[in-house]
Amino acid sequence: MLTPCRNFSLMHPRDRLVEIMQRIYDYSMTTTSGGNLSLLDSDGDMWITPAGIDKGTLVPEDMVCVTKDGNIIGRHKPSSEYPFHQTIYQRNNHVKAILHAHPPALAAFSVIRQIPNTLVIPQAADVCGKVGIAKYATPGTQELADNITESLNDGYDIVLLENHGIVAIGPDLLTAFQRFETLDFCARIIIRAGLLHNSIYEAHPEICAITTAQPPNIMAYGITDTELDTKTLPENYILLRSIPLLKYGIEFTDGVASIVSKQTPVVIFQNDAILATGSSILKAFDRLEVAERAAQTVLYSLSLGKIVPLNSEQVGDLERKFPVNCGVFIIKE
């Protein structure tokens, strides 16, 4: 179990390496034999994780020091990838820490040779910095080191290695880890969203567009275990019908496809997001926009007095006049 430190930078280099590797391993972002970390100390010596030692049981004494003169100090050999660590430090004076790992989501992007979009969540682009791709080379070779440093010379803070994994750099190890963790989170969101969307499209041919977002008024309901009452204005109920509040985690399964339907075109995931569907991207966005305005209206109304929703007779009249048709509500205006 990790021991919180008030000032990570005051920890000994070997302790910093152990703590970050423990996070990476505990988060299932590396395997027993995979990944390596290094940092430069104030004397210019490189501290690096060892080769062939279980990443889940590392202790400070396992860390290896490679001095600036090239001497290796420690009871183990340094990581087999230490040549590219050395090359990066030699050619990039601003780099003081390097993280290399093969988390499944980012490894998947390395296989298809695409960069995850860091604009999928707020602040991710700022945390990650610039992300690039380095050409494939055999692990542990100078060619790999050259390919990585060539990409870093273009100003990248994270480099995806073709068919391999990822390298994140930073002015310190914690920054490198934050960049790595944030990019991996973006990659997992993109993959899970794709799986979720595909399951909905397969189950509902009438749905041609899906949008997910985290608008502030909707998320007030997403974090308070309170369902949004859409029976406040005709437009709200016509376009949204009732919006179920689903337990967090179901969005990572195929279960959503059985809940979304012609009668339920919009759902809210607790502590996560809203999902809106439609026969076109404009209609899906319209529902998203109407849902956010509906939530805002209700929140405003609560500050003024008691809400008086439409009664069952009025709702029934709306359902007769504006029936569901192939996932789209017919609005005659």
N, C-alpha and C positions, 0 to 999 in steps of 0.2 A: 504494500500500500504506500502511495506517495506521501511524503512528508512535506507540507507546505513550507516554503521559504520566503521570508519577508523580502529578501533581495537576492534574486537568482544570480546576479552578476558577482556577488560576493562568495558564492560557492566555489570550491576547488574545481578545476576543469574536469577531473575524473568524476566528480559527483554530478556535475551538470550533464555529462554524457550519459551517465546511468539513469538519471531522472527522465531525460527526454526519450531515451531508448525504451524505458519502461512504459512510458505513455504510448509510444508507437506500437509496442508489442501488445499491451493490454487492450488497445483499440482495434486489434486485428488488422493493423496496417503493415505488418511485416511478419515473417515466419522465423522459426528458430535459427535458420542459417542465413536469412536474407537481410539486406540493408546495412548501412554503416553511417556513422556520424564522426565529425571531427571539428576541432576548433583550434584557433591559435591563442596562446597565452601572451601575456605582456612582454615576455622575452623573445617572442617569435618562434617558440617551439610548438609543434603540432601534437595535440592529444587526439587519439583516434580509437575507435572500438576495435576489439581484437578479431582475428580470423578464427573460424571454427568453434566458437564458444556460443552456447545457447543464449539467444537474445532475451529469453524470458527470465534468466537467472543471473544476469550480469551484476557484479559488485564493483565498487571503485577500484579494487586491486587488480581487476582484469584489464583496465584501460592501459593503453600503450602510448608512450611518449616518443615521438620522432623529433630529435633536436634539429635546430636550424643547420647544424653541421652534418646531419645525416645519421647520427647515432640513434639506435633503437633501444629504448629502455623499457623493460617490462617483462613479465613472466610468460607472455604470449607473443605470437607474431602479429603485426598490424594487419588490418583488413586487406584482403587481396586487391581491393580497389584503391588502396592508398596512393598509387601513382597518379590517379586523376585528381585526388585531393591536393597533392603536392603541386601539380601543374596549375591548378586553379589558383592556389595561393601565390605562386610565383608570378603569374601573369595578371593578377587582379589584386592590387594592393588594398582595395576597399573591402575585400571579402575576409571575414574573420571566423566564419562558421559555415559548414557544409553538411547537408542532410541528403542521404540517398536511400530510397526505399522502393518497394514494388506493391503498393496497396492495390487490391483488385480493380477498383473503379478507374484509377489513373493508369494502371497497366492496360486496361481495356482500351482507353483512349490512345495509349502508345501503340497498340496493335493496329488500330484503324488510322493512326497518324493524324489525329485531330486534336486541337486544343480545347479543353472545356471552356464554355462561355462563363466568365466571372461576373457577368452582369445579372445572373439569375437571382442573386440575393443582394440586399443592400450592403455596401462597404467592402464586398469581397474583392472587387477590382483594386481598391485602395490598399487592402491588406496584402494581396498577392503580388502586386506590381505587374511588370511586364512578363508575359509567359511565351516561351518559344519552344522550338523542337530541334533536337540534335540528331544528325544522321546516325544510323545504326553502326556499331562496331562491336567486336568481341569484348566481353567484359574483362577488365583487368589489363587491357592493352593501352599503349600510348596513343593509338588511333582514336580510341574512345575519349581519352583525355583531351586530345586535340579538337575533336568534334564538339565536346562540351564547352571548352574555352572559346572556341570560335563563336558559338551561340551567345555566350556570356559577353563577348566583346561587342555584340550588337545591343547591349544594354538590358538583357533579360535578367530577371530576378529568380525565375524558375525555368528549368529546361526539362521538357518531356523527352525522354530517350526512346527513339523508335524501337518498338518490340522489346522493351526492357523495363523501364520504370521512370523515375523522376529524380532530379537533383534540384534542391532549393538552397540558395545561399542567403547570407545575411551579415550584418555588422556584429551579430551575436547569435548564439544558438537558438535562443527563444524566438527571435524574429524569423529565423529560417524555419523553425517548426510551425509557427503561426501561418506562414505563407503556405507551407506544405499541407497543413491540416485544413486550411480554408479552401484551397484548390481541390483537395480530395472531397470535401463536403459538396462543392459545386458539382463535381463529377458524379457523385452519388445521387444528387437531386435530379440531374439531367437524365441519368439512366432510369431511376425509379419513375420519373414523370413519363418517360417514353413507354415503359411497361404499363403504367396505369392508363395512359391515353389509348394505347393499342388494345387493351382489354375492353375498354368502353366502345371503341370503334367497331370491334369485332362483334360485340353483343348488340349494338344498336346502329344498324346501317343508316338510319335517318339522321344520325348525328354526324356532322361534317366538320365541326370545330369545337375545340375545348380550350378554355383559358383558366389558369390558376393565378391567384394573386393574394396579397396580404393588405388590403385597404384598411385604414385605421378604425373606421367605425364598425365594419364587419368583424374585425378581430377583437373588438370589445366584447362581442358575443362569443367569439371563439375561445376566449380565456376565462369566461365567467360561468360556463355551464348553463347558459340561458339561450333558449331558442328565440330567433327573431320572428316577431309577429308580422306577417306580410299582409294581414287583413286590415290594414290601416287606410290604404288608398287603392282605388280600383286598378291603377296601372301596376302597382306592386303585385297584387294577387294575379292579375291577368298574365304577367310575364314570368312570375316566379313560382306561383302556387305556394305550397308550404316548403320551407327549407329545413331539412333535418340537420341536426347537429350530431356529427359522427365522432366516435371515440378516436383519439390520436392513435395512429398506427395502422388503421384500416386502409389508409391511402397507399401503403406499401404492399398491399395485397390485391388479389383479383376481386375482392368482395365488393368494391365500389361499383363495378359493372352491373351487379345485380340490384343495386339500390337506385342508381341513376336510371331514369326512364322518361317517357313522354310526360308523365304526371309529376316527375321530380327532376327537373332539368338543372337544379342548382343544389349543391350541398356545401356545408361548412365542416371542416375538419378541426377538431379541438386543438388549440395551441399550434396551429399550422397555417391553414389557408382556406380560401373559398375556391370551389371549382364550379364553373358555369359552362353549359353546353349550348349548342345551337346548330341550325342547319347551314349556317355560314359564320365566318369569323366576326362579321358585324353584329349578327344576332346574339352570338355568345358574349361579345363585349357589351352589347346593350343590356343583357341580363346582369352582367357584372356591375355595370354602372348603376342600374336601377336598384340592385341589392345594396350597394353602398349608400345610395341616397335614401333608401328605405330605412336602413340602420341609423343614418344620421337624423332623419325625421323623428324616429321613435325616441332616440336619445334626447333630442331637443324637447319633444313633447313631455317626457318624463320630468323635465325641470320646470314645466309650466303647470302641470296638474295631472289628473287621472285620464288615461287614454281610453277613448271610446272606439273600439274597433267595429268593423262592419258586422252586422248580425248574420245569422245563418241564412235568412231569406235573401238578403242582399248578396251574400256570397254565392248562393245557388243561382241567382239571376245572372251573375257574372259568368258562372260556369256554363250556363245555357247559351248566353250570347257570345261568349268567347271560348269555344270548345278547343280541346287539344287535337291537333291534326299533324300526324307524322313528326311529333316532337316540337312543333311550332304552334304557338297560339295564334289563331286567326283574329287579327285586330282590324276591324272595319272602320277606318277613319277617313 
